[in-house]
């Protein structure tokens, strides 16, 4: 009888402790997109823009085609 009560209490405790665990799926899958056109020139790298998506970026000139 005591073992059953202890087992029930232990099971309830484990369920109570782990019931609040929620694992959310990732928002965006990591996907690489190949360039759709040639590099505008030396120094440009193919990078992901937070709003516009993939594009060419130069460290001193910014985004190709005027992305901000």
N, C-alpha and C positions, 0 to 999 in steps of 0.2 A: 504494500500500500504506500509506504513512504517513498519507494523508488518511483512509483507512478506520479506522485505529487511533485517530487523533485524534477522528474523528466518534463512534466507539463509546465512547471515554472521556468525551467531552463529554455524550453522550446518557445514559450511566450516571450521571454526576455530577448532571445535571438531575433524573433520576428519583429519585436518592437524596436530594437536597435537598428535593424537593417531595412525597415519599411520606408524610411525617409530617403533612401538612396535612389536618385534618379539620374540616369545617364542619358543625356541628350545626344542625338546624332549630330555629326558635324554639319554646319550650315552650308558650306560649299566644299565640293570635292576638289582636291588639288589636281588641276588639269593643265597641261602645257599645250599651248596653241602655237603651231608653226607660223612664221611670218607669211603674210599674204602677198607682200611685195618686197622688193629688194631694199636693203639698207640705204637711207638717204646719203650716207657718206661715212668717212672714218670717224670713229668715236661714238657712234650710235649703238645702243644695245636694245634688244627686244625684252621688254618688261611688262608687267601687269599694272595697269592703272586702276585705282580703286573704283572709279565711276565709269570710265569708258571701255575698260577691258584692255586687251593686249595692244601694244603699239611700240613705236621706236622712241627712245628717250636719249637725249644727249646730256652729259653732266653740266654743261655750261649754257646750252641753248634751250633746254627743256624738252617738252614733248613735240614730236613732229605733228604737223597739221593743227597746231595751236591749242592743244589740250592744256588745261590749267591744272 
